[in-house]
Every structure is written in structure tokens, then in C-alpha cells.
Amino acid sequence: MTRLREGGCLCRAIRYQVNGDPIIGGACYCRDCQHISGGAPAHGLMFPADALIVIEGMLSTFCLDVASGNTVYRQFCPTCGVHLFSWNSQAPELRSIKVGTFDDPSDYQSQGSLWVRSAQPWHRPDPDLPQHPTMPCLTELGG
């Protein structure tokens, strides 16, 4: 049985639903995610894009061309600034949803860490989980 999850931003102007089970979830230590989170990694769950529905509010989108030649899209609330979703032009059929934006994030369990070469010495990845120096392809992650 698939699960319906709901979430939104801090000011509740944006509300969303995602129906289904995540493909994978983990912590990203890239410098962009460190900027978004205020220093720590960003924890996300990846879902098929068509499983996600914004049911209230209008998102703002920020696009950034990255060293790989891809474009990373990040969506956030224009009122409170909370970052909710992201995806990469290489895999537009997927959406990463920030775990902290779920109404109930308590069942999240990281399956590993990405971009650990960018992790700060004061915030290290869990040594008991798989660690990837950069962004592995989805098949390496088990998706």
C-alpha cells in the first residue's frame, strides 16, 4: 500500500502532497545544500515527479548551471524562503523533497550521504552508512 504524505513551508503558504514510496533518501553535503541549510547537509527523499502535487500556493524557482553541465532547479516559498523541492536536468522525472518540510518527518532514515568530499570537518557524515564523494548515478544508490 502506498503512502500519502503531506507537507509545506514554514508560513504554510505552500502545501503539497506526495503519493507513494520514496525511491531513496539521504543527506547531501554539497556546498549548495550547505548554503540552503545554513551549514549542515540537506536531507531529502526522492520521488517520481508525478507523485508530487502542490495543492496550495505558488513556488518560486531558482536555476543554477553546475560544473557537470546540468541545471539544478530548486523550488522554495517566496514568502518564508523555505526550500522544498529540487531536481536536476539530467533526471527531470525525479523530485527531491526536503525531509523537514513533511508534516511528519519522523520515519525518515538516511540511506547514505552524497558529496561527502564537501562535508565540513565540524559536520561529518554517518560512518555507518554508504558515503559517495560526489553525486553517484541513481543505480549506484539502489534506485
Summary of the structure (lengths in Angstrom):
residues: 143
radius of gyration: 14.5
end to end distance: 18.9
largest distance: 41.0
contacts: 402
relative contact order: 0.24
helix: 14%
strand: 38%
